Structure formats: structure tokens, C-alpha cells
Amino acid sequence: MEIRKAKTQGFCFGVAITVKKAEEAVERESNVTTLGQPVHNPQMVASLAAKGLKDAKSIDDVDSGTLFVRAHGLPVDVFEKAKEKNLNIIDATCPMVTKIHVQAEKLKADGYKIVVVGDPHHPEVKGTLSHVPGAWCIEGVDDIEKLPRASRVGVVVQSTYSGERFTEIVRALSAKYYEVRAVNTICTDTHNRQAEALELAKGVEVMIVVGGKTSANTKHLAELAEHNGARAYHIEGPDELDPAWFAGVKVAGLMSGASTPGWLVDDVAARMEALSRQFV
């Protein structure tokens, strides 16, 4: 069985920055707490926890030490509470996420009604919404008909959202509202991985996508591969690989989400190669 790997593997630059800052923080300090997973990858979360990074459900549970702000960022009110508590703050928000906040605030200042496209339950989207109070949040085209009237609409999108779906949403919004100003805030790394998923899926029978089950960008990669001709399987590690997936398969694809470390992709590749030899 031939295994074709996507060119873009391992951490995106934003996750790489976050992980580095987290590792440096726990080496330097003994009381560092994050609110939720610093990145959406179980192996990295476990590694950082083993090194001393604590996790709390709410800022109300953090009374001292350092608050580590994960890649997805945090709502504005959480930052304010952390400052009131005199916590040391290490802000490791991905620069691409910060860009969304800035663009949304600019659109609002220019008089646009803000629409944030993405999962309203995702921590990144919650953070974005906190920067533009009163904004509307939609997940898909079907949500547009429920939106109230407005003359000018400004649109930003979750950094890991599907490019194809965002295009459809902007088109539908343009059909409903007089003026729509959309800023494509899908990050470059996400765009590149999605483009590779589309291309790779055309030439493989099975696509293995490695990443955390809570990772939005990894889920979208698996969806893209599935919709473009490949049987796609979203896994978190090599132990989840099923030999039956590769029975009679001549060409398989392998790619990873933005929060997946390169060494984990290598482990999955090695396991795939070992399984493929069973069918020779």
C-alpha cells in the first residue's frame, strides 16, 4: 500500500508559539493555570499537565499565580477578572485569532452589524463575540434566514472554519442584505491544509486525519476528504487504526490538524506501514 502524506504536517505556527510559551512558563513558575485545554490535542495536553500546567474550569477558581491564556484566547471579561485578582497573565492567544478580534472591532466601529461565522460553543468564537457585544453568530447557511433586518453587515469567521462553507455563507448574506463587507479571517495554515485535503482526497481511497477529537480544523479536514472521494477516518493516535480500513487499499492518504505534533504523525505513518504489510 502506498501512503501519500500531506506536505503540511505538525503544529501550525500559532500552536507552536502557544506550546513553547506553556513549556517555558511551567519550567519557570510553579503555579500556572489555564482555563480549558491550551491546545486541542490530548497528547500535548497530557504532556503539559505532567510538567505542571494546571487546568481550571473558571477564573473564579484561580486565586493566585499565573493565568496562561490558551491559543483560542479568552473572553474580555475573563481578562478583566484576572487583572482584578492581580494574576500574572501570559497571553498565548494565536496571532490569527487576535486578528479576528481586531477586524471585528474595526467593522463595528465603521457602523456594520457584526456577524461571526463559527461554532458558538467553541472557545475561540466565544472570545471573538466578547469583543463585539451584540454580534450575531451563525454556524451555517440555514441560520441566515433567522437573522433580523440590517442595512450594513460586517462578517468575520472562525479561523479554522471551512473555506467552502464560508464562501456559501457570504453569498447568501449578500443576497439578503443591502451591503455586506466580509473579511476572510480563516488562517493561512487552515486554508493550506484544506486545499491539500481536497487535492489529496482525489488520489487516495482512504484518508487518515490525525488530531484531537475536539479540534475543529481537524474535523473539517476529515469532512473535506470524505466529500471529495476518500473514506476518511479521524483519529487521535496510532492505536485507533483498524487493519480492516486498509484491506484491498492500494493508496492511502495521511494528514494532520494544526494542533497535532509532528512526532505523532510519524507514529501513525509507521503503524499504517506495518498494517499494510499484512495485506501483501
ROMI-433750 format. One record per residue (C-alpha): chain; x, y, z. Coordinates in Angstrom, 2 decimals. Layout:
+-------+---------+---------+---------+
| rovex |       x |       y |       z |
+-------+---------+---------+---------+
|     A |       X |       Y |       Z |
...
+-------+---------+---------+---------+
This chain:
+-------+---------+---------+---------+
| rovex |       x |       y |       z |
+-------+---------+---------+---------+
|     A |    0.00 |    0.00 |    0.00 |
|     A |    1.29 |    3.43 |   -0.95 |
|     A |    0.99 |    6.12 |    1.73 |
|     A |    0.74 |    9.69 |    0.49 |
|     A |    1.41 |   12.33 |    3.11 |
|     A |    0.22 |   15.92 |    3.01 |
|     A |    3.04 |   18.42 |    2.75 |
|     A |    1.77 |   20.45 |    5.70 |
|     A |    2.20 |   18.44 |    8.90 |
|     A |    2.76 |   19.15 |   12.57 |
|     A |    1.91 |   22.30 |   14.53 |
|     A |    0.80 |   25.48 |   12.82 |
|     A |    2.89 |   28.48 |   13.89 |
|     A |    0.22 |   29.69 |   16.33 |
|     A |    0.04 |   26.40 |   18.20 |
|     A |    3.84 |   26.11 |   18.16 |
|     A |    4.06 |   29.51 |   19.87 |
|     A |    1.45 |   28.53 |   22.46 |
|     A |    3.12 |   25.23 |   23.31 |
|     A |    6.54 |   26.87 |   23.61 |
|     A |    5.18 |   29.58 |   25.91 |
|     A |    3.39 |   26.98 |   28.05 |
|     A |    6.51 |   24.83 |   28.41 |
|     A |    8.61 |   27.86 |   29.33 |
|     A |    6.00 |   29.00 |   31.85 |
|     A |    5.87 |   25.72 |   33.78 |
|     A |    9.66 |   25.48 |   33.78 |
|     A |    9.93 |   28.98 |   35.22 |
|     A |    6.98 |   29.01 |   37.63 |
|     A |    5.26 |   26.54 |   39.95 |
|     A |    1.71 |   27.86 |   39.84 |
|     A |    0.49 |   28.19 |   36.24 |
|     A |   -3.17 |   27.61 |   35.39 |
|     A |   -5.05 |   27.50 |   32.11 |
|     A |   -8.81 |   27.65 |   31.55 |
|     A |   -9.53 |   24.67 |   29.32 |
|     A |   -7.17 |   22.84 |   27.01 |
|     A |   -4.23 |   25.05 |   25.92 |
|     A |   -4.41 |   23.36 |   22.50 |
|     A |   -6.86 |   20.79 |   21.11 |
|     A |   -4.60 |   17.76 |   21.24 |
|     A |   -4.83 |   15.18 |   24.05 |
|     A |   -1.17 |   14.14 |   23.87 |
|     A |    0.10 |   17.70 |   24.23 |
|     A |   -2.44 |   18.47 |   26.96 |
|     A |   -1.25 |   15.42 |   28.91 |
|     A |    2.39 |   16.36 |   28.38 |
|     A |    1.91 |   19.91 |   29.66 |
|     A |   -0.15 |   18.68 |   32.61 |
|     A |    2.64 |   16.27 |   33.53 |
|     A |    5.06 |   19.20 |   33.51 |
|     A |    2.87 |   21.12 |   35.95 |
|     A |    0.31 |   23.08 |   33.94 |
|     A |   -2.93 |   23.20 |   35.94 |
|     A |   -6.42 |   23.41 |   34.48 |
|     A |   -9.40 |   25.24 |   35.97 |
|     A |  -12.98 |   25.45 |   34.79 |
|     A |  -13.47 |   29.11 |   35.68 |
|     A |  -11.45 |   32.21 |   36.50 |
|     A |  -13.30 |   32.13 |   39.84 |
|     A |  -11.23 |   29.03 |   40.69 |
|     A |   -7.90 |   30.81 |   40.14 |
|     A |   -6.86 |   32.97 |   43.10 |
|     A |   -3.10 |   33.26 |   42.69 |
|     A |   -0.15 |   32.64 |   40.43 |
|     A |   -0.17 |   32.85 |   36.64 |
|     A |   -3.08 |   32.60 |   34.23 |
|     A |   -1.98 |   31.05 |   30.95 |
|     A |   -4.20 |   32.13 |   28.06 |
|     A |   -4.54 |   29.32 |   25.54 |
|     A |   -4.27 |   29.54 |   21.74 |
|     A |   -8.02 |   30.15 |   21.32 |
|     A |   -7.95 |   33.19 |   23.58 |
|     A |  -10.40 |   34.10 |   26.34 |
|     A |  -13.43 |   36.41 |   26.63 |
|     A |  -12.76 |   40.03 |   27.57 |
|     A |  -14.48 |   39.72 |   30.95 |
|     A |  -12.15 |   36.87 |   31.94 |
|     A |   -9.11 |   39.07 |   31.29 |
|     A |  -10.70 |   41.81 |   33.39 |
|     A |  -11.34 |   39.45 |   36.31 |
|     A |   -7.78 |   38.12 |   36.10 |
|     A |   -6.45 |   41.68 |   36.34 |
|     A |   -8.73 |   42.42 |   39.29 |
|     A |   -7.25 |   39.38 |   41.06 |
|     A |   -3.72 |   40.63 |   40.29 |
|     A |   -2.87 |   37.42 |   38.47 |
|     A |    0.17 |   37.32 |   36.28 |
|     A |   -1.13 |   36.84 |   32.72 |
|     A |    0.72 |   35.05 |   29.94 |
|     A |   -1.27 |   35.69 |   26.78 |
|     A |   -0.57 |   32.93 |   24.25 |
|     A |   -3.57 |   33.71 |   22.05 |
|     A |   -2.81 |   32.75 |   18.45 |
|     A |   -1.97 |   35.90 |   16.42 |
|     A |   -4.52 |   34.81 |   13.81 |
|     A |   -7.24 |   34.77 |   16.48 |
|     A |   -6.21 |   38.22 |   17.69 |
|     A |   -6.51 |   39.39 |   14.07 |
|     A |  -10.18 |   38.33 |   14.08 |
|     A |  -10.84 |   40.43 |   17.18 |
|     A |   -9.21 |   43.45 |   15.56 |
|     A |  -11.11 |   43.07 |   12.28 |
|     A |  -14.45 |   42.61 |   14.06 |
|     A |  -13.87 |   45.71 |   16.18 |
|     A |  -12.95 |   47.76 |   13.09 |
|     A |  -16.10 |   46.68 |   11.27 |
|     A |  -18.22 |   47.57 |   14.28 |
|     A |  -16.53 |   50.97 |   14.57 |
|     A |  -17.36 |   51.58 |   10.91 |
|     A |  -21.04 |   51.05 |   11.63 |
|     A |  -21.56 |   47.47 |   10.47 |
|     A |  -23.76 |   44.95 |   12.25 |
|     A |  -21.34 |   42.14 |   13.01 |
|     A |  -21.89 |   38.52 |   12.02 |
|     A |  -19.44 |   35.98 |   13.41 |
|     A |  -19.41 |   32.71 |   11.47 |
|     A |  -18.46 |   29.66 |   13.52 |
|     A |  -19.38 |   27.37 |   16.37 |
|     A |  -20.88 |   29.49 |   19.19 |
|     A |  -19.72 |   26.91 |   21.74 |
|     A |  -16.10 |   27.00 |   20.58 |
|     A |  -13.76 |   28.96 |   22.91 |
|     A |  -12.32 |   30.98 |   20.02 |
|     A |  -15.76 |   32.14 |   18.90 |
|     A |  -16.80 |   32.97 |   22.45 |
|     A |  -13.72 |   35.17 |   22.73 |
|     A |  -14.47 |   36.93 |   19.44 |
|     A |  -18.10 |   37.58 |   20.41 |
|     A |  -16.94 |   39.21 |   23.65 |
|     A |  -15.04 |   41.84 |   21.64 |
|     A |  -18.16 |   42.87 |   19.71 |
|     A |  -21.16 |   42.74 |   22.09 |
|     A |  -24.45 |   42.35 |   20.29 |
|     A |  -22.94 |   40.50 |   17.33 |
|     A |  -24.86 |   37.71 |   15.65 |
|     A |  -23.29 |   34.25 |   15.45 |
|     A |  -24.22 |   31.73 |   12.77 |
|     A |  -22.91 |   28.24 |   12.07 |
|     A |  -24.21 |   27.73 |    8.54 |
|     A |  -26.32 |   28.99 |    5.65 |
|     A |  -29.53 |   27.73 |    7.24 |
|     A |  -29.12 |   30.20 |   10.11 |
|     A |  -29.23 |   33.24 |    7.83 |
|     A |  -33.00 |   33.26 |    7.31 |
|     A |  -33.43 |   33.65 |   11.09 |
|     A |  -31.34 |   36.83 |   11.24 |
|     A |  -33.13 |   40.17 |   11.75 |
|     A |  -33.02 |   43.02 |    9.26 |
|     A |  -30.00 |   45.26 |    8.89 |
|     A |  -28.67 |   47.60 |    6.21 |
|     A |  -24.93 |   47.01 |    6.58 |
|     A |  -23.45 |   43.69 |    7.71 |
|     A |  -19.80 |   43.01 |    8.52 |
|     A |  -18.63 |   39.40 |    8.61 |
|     A |  -15.68 |   37.61 |   10.22 |
|     A |  -15.17 |   33.88 |   10.51 |
|     A |  -13.67 |   31.35 |   12.92 |
|     A |  -10.02 |   30.81 |   12.00 |
|     A |  -10.46 |   27.08 |   11.42 |
|     A |  -13.77 |   27.20 |    9.54 |
|     A |  -14.33 |   25.55 |    6.15 |
|     A |  -13.41 |   27.86 |    3.30 |
|     A |  -16.08 |   26.43 |    1.00 |
|     A |  -18.83 |   26.85 |    3.59 |
|     A |  -17.74 |   30.42 |    4.34 |
|     A |  -17.99 |   31.33 |    0.66 |
|     A |  -21.53 |   29.95 |    0.57 |
|     A |  -22.49 |   31.94 |    3.66 |
|     A |  -21.13 |   35.22 |    2.30 |
|     A |  -23.02 |   34.64 |   -0.95 |
|     A |  -26.26 |   34.01 |    0.96 |
|     A |  -25.75 |   37.06 |    3.20 |
|     A |  -25.15 |   39.21 |    0.11 |
|     A |  -28.49 |   38.06 |   -1.28 |
|     A |  -30.29 |   39.13 |    1.91 |
|     A |  -28.59 |   42.39 |    2.91 |
|     A |  -28.02 |   45.63 |    1.02 |
|     A |  -24.32 |   45.88 |    1.92 |
|     A |  -22.09 |   43.04 |    3.11 |
|     A |  -18.45 |   43.52 |    3.98 |
|     A |  -16.79 |   40.17 |    4.65 |
|     A |  -13.27 |   39.69 |    5.95 |
|     A |  -11.93 |   36.18 |    5.41 |
|     A |  -10.22 |   35.51 |    8.73 |
|     A |   -9.62 |   31.81 |    8.11 |
|     A |   -5.93 |   31.42 |    8.90 |
|     A |   -3.39 |   30.65 |    6.18 |
|     A |   -2.40 |   27.33 |    7.70 |
|     A |   -6.03 |   26.17 |    7.79 |
|     A |   -6.50 |   27.28 |    4.17 |
|     A |   -3.39 |   25.37 |    3.07 |
|     A |   -4.39 |   22.19 |    4.88 |
|     A |   -7.90 |   22.31 |    3.45 |
|     A |   -6.51 |   22.78 |   -0.07 |
|     A |   -4.22 |   19.79 |    0.45 |
|     A |   -7.14 |   17.70 |    1.76 |
|     A |   -9.11 |   18.46 |   -1.39 |
|     A |   -6.23 |   17.57 |   -3.69 |
|     A |   -5.02 |   14.52 |   -1.77 |
|     A |   -8.51 |   13.04 |   -1.45 |
|     A |   -8.82 |   12.82 |   -5.23 |
|     A |   -5.98 |   10.31 |   -5.47 |
|     A |   -6.44 |    8.09 |   -2.42 |
|     A |   -9.00 |    5.53 |   -1.33 |
|     A |   -8.65 |    6.09 |    2.40 |
|     A |   -7.65 |    9.25 |    4.25 |
|     A |   -6.34 |    9.19 |    7.81 |
|     A |   -6.62 |   12.54 |    9.57 |
|     A |   -4.72 |   12.81 |   12.87 |
|     A |   -5.82 |   15.27 |   15.54 |
|     A |   -7.81 |   15.83 |   18.69 |
|     A |  -11.49 |   14.93 |   18.52 |
|     A |  -12.32 |   18.42 |   19.82 |
|     A |  -10.20 |   20.09 |   17.12 |
|     A |  -12.46 |   21.99 |   14.70 |
|     A |   -9.84 |   22.26 |   11.96 |
|     A |   -9.15 |   18.51 |   12.09 |
|     A |  -12.87 |   17.72 |   11.83 |
|     A |  -13.16 |   19.93 |    8.75 |
|     A |  -10.22 |   18.16 |    7.08 |
|     A |  -11.90 |   14.78 |    7.54 |
|     A |  -15.18 |   16.19 |    6.20 |
|     A |  -13.46 |   17.63 |    3.12 |
|     A |  -11.73 |   14.34 |    2.37 |
|     A |  -14.99 |   12.43 |    2.79 |
|     A |  -16.86 |   14.79 |    0.49 |
|     A |  -14.20 |   14.52 |   -2.20 |
|     A |  -13.94 |   10.81 |   -2.79 |
|     A |  -11.99 |    9.27 |    0.08 |
|     A |  -13.14 |    7.22 |    3.06 |
|     A |  -11.96 |    9.43 |    5.90 |
|     A |  -11.10 |    8.42 |    9.46 |
|     A |  -10.38 |   10.99 |   12.18 |
|     A |   -8.10 |    9.51 |   14.82 |
|     A |   -6.11 |   10.80 |   17.77 |
|     A |   -3.31 |    8.25 |   17.64 |
|     A |   -1.93 |    5.08 |   16.02 |
|     A |   -3.76 |    2.74 |   18.41 |
|     A |   -7.07 |    3.74 |   16.81 |
|     A |   -6.09 |    2.45 |   13.38 |
|     A |   -8.19 |   -0.52 |   12.26 |
|     A |   -6.50 |   -3.03 |    9.91 |
|     A |   -9.84 |   -3.57 |    8.14 |
|     A |   -9.71 |    0.01 |    6.86 |
|     A |   -6.81 |   -0.90 |    4.58 |
|     A |   -7.95 |   -4.26 |    3.22 |
|     A |   -7.63 |   -4.10 |   -0.56 |
|     A |   -6.47 |   -0.47 |   -0.44 |
|     A |   -3.69 |    0.47 |   -2.85 |
|     A |   -3.28 |    4.14 |   -1.92 |
|     A |   -3.94 |    5.79 |    1.46 |
|     A |   -3.56 |    9.42 |    2.48 |
|     A |   -2.27 |   10.87 |    5.76 |
|     A |   -2.63 |   14.38 |    7.10 |
|     A |   -2.98 |   16.15 |   10.43 |
|     A |   -4.70 |   19.02 |   12.16 |
|     A |   -2.95 |   22.21 |   13.23 |
|     A |   -2.60 |   21.11 |   16.88 |
|     A |   -1.07 |   17.72 |   16.10 |
|     A |    2.66 |   17.31 |   16.85 |
|     A |    4.83 |   16.01 |   14.03 |
|     A |    6.11 |   13.04 |   16.02 |
|     A |    2.54 |   11.76 |   16.41 |
|     A |    2.00 |   11.86 |   12.64 |
|     A |    5.23 |    9.86 |   12.23 |
|     A |    3.95 |    7.26 |   14.70 |
|     A |    0.71 |    6.93 |   12.76 |
|     A |    2.61 |    6.60 |    9.47 |
|     A |    4.77 |    3.81 |   10.94 |
|     A |    1.69 |    1.97 |   12.18 |
|     A |   -0.01 |    2.33 |    8.78 |
|     A |    3.04 |    0.88 |    7.05 |
|     A |    3.10 |   -2.05 |    9.47 |
|     A |   -0.59 |   -2.75 |    8.91 |
|     A |   -0.22 |   -2.52 |    5.13 |
|     A |    2.27 |   -5.37 |    5.17 |
|     A |   -0.48 |   -7.66 |    6.46 |
|     A |   -2.18 |   -7.43 |    3.08 |
|     A |    0.87 |   -8.07 |    0.89 |
+-------+---------+---------+---------+
